Amino acid sequence: MPSSPPIVLGIGELLLDVFEDSRRPGGAPGNVAFHAAQIGNRGVVASRIGDDEDGRVLKAYLQDRNVDTTFLQMDQAHATGTVFVSFEDGEPSYRVSEEAAWDFLQPTTELLRLAASTDAICFATLGQRHETARATTQAVLAATRGIKVLDVNLRPPFVSAEVILASIDAADVVKISHSERDTLASKFSVAKPCDWLLGRGVALVCVTHGARGAELITANHTAVRGGIAIDVSSGDAVGVGDAFVAAMTHQLVRGASLETTLEVANHYAAQVASHRGGMPVIPQSQLAACLR
């Protein structure tokens, strides 16, 4: 009998991305849980939605696509979060609603018990902008025995040095974009951000370069892979970094080499970039080509 698939938990914001012409499911940890499930893991989302139509739409979308929503909490006092998405030269920018349901995620006994059995947990800094969600995230991280993957995911004005440092110190793996690397260098006055991260106890640093590929860096090895040529004219860049994180984590929990991890993550992220929104359904034939 085959063993159970690895448990990959995404904790933090779950929301609707509001585009000029549509509303689509989103939020970095929610995206990661979705993609983790799509590529063969037990993808679990831990977040909080409002008791409203947006929340019901989000929950139904995830359930219909095999994402475990057992730890998706319902909030009677706060609305489901939204993010207004706009584009400049193909790059998305985000305006995040405040006082959303996901800011008030609670550390239930069941959630803490799940944390102890996860193979990996993926979290970000935006999901900790409110003290309630921050305390819950830190409690869940403390209970986690699996790989802890931080996507720094800076979204001004929600950029707190205290949250960034606490998150880095809790993480085994840190993923940053090349622009976030430069932001960390400036914010913390460090000349070599990747070396600085490794010096704080991070085991693996991932730097993504968009269509130009990515690199994985440890204390004694660096793997670099270029981008994947694919037609993205019908897609967008929303959630592509989250797709990369999910595919990278998929490989790491299976003990893959850094080179193989990059190959798979780059291919999967490219497929997602060819579709719109943060949680597109990828055809099985394309999935098989990514994960071969």
C-alpha positions, 0 to 999 in steps of 0.5 A: 500500500502506498504511503500517505502523501507529504503534508504541506501546510500553508499558513497566513492570508487567504483572500480574493485577488481583485482584477480589473475584469475578475475576482480570483482566489489568492493569498501567498500561503493559500496559493502554496497550499493549492499548488502543493495539492495540485502536484501531489501532496496533502496541501492544507491551508490554515487561514480565516475567512469571513462569514460572507459570499467571498469566503464561501467562494474561496472555500468551495474553490479550494475544496473542489480542487482537493485542498484540505480546508479543515483548518480554515476558520470562519470569522463572524466579525471581519470580512474575507480579505481582498487585494486589488491587483494592477499591472505595470509592464507586466509586473503586478502591484498589490493594494491589500485591504486592512482588518481582514478575517485572516488577521485574526487566525486563532491557535486552535488545539487541532491546528497545533496538533497538525503542525507537529505532523506536517512535513513542511510549513510555508509562511510569509511576513504579510500574514503576520501584519496583525499581532493576533495572526503573528502570535498564532503563526509563531506558535504553529511554527514552534510546534512544527517538526517539518521543514519551515519555508519562509517566503519573505513576500514584502508588501508595503506598507506592511514591512516590519523589521521585527516580523522579518527577523523573527520569521527568518530566525524561525525558518529553515528555508528562506525564499526572496526575489532579487528585489527583496534581496536588495530591500533586505540589504538596505533595511538591515545594512548588510552587504551580502544578504544571502550570507547574512541569512545563512549566518542567522541559521537559515539552511537554504536561501532561494533567490528568484529572478523571474523569467531569468530563473533562480538560485539555491544557496547553502553554506557550501553549495550554490545551484543556478538554473535559468528560466524556462522559455514558455508562451506567457501571453495569456497568463500573468505573474500573480502567484508565480513565486508561490507556485515556485515555493510549492514545487521547491517544497515538494522536492525538498521534502522528498530529498531531491538535489538542489539542481533537480529541485530548481529544474522542477520548480522553474518548470512548474512556475513557468506553467503557472505563469502561462495562466491567469491568477494565483491558483490556476488548474494546470492540465495533467499533461503539463504537470507530468512534464514538470514533475518528470 
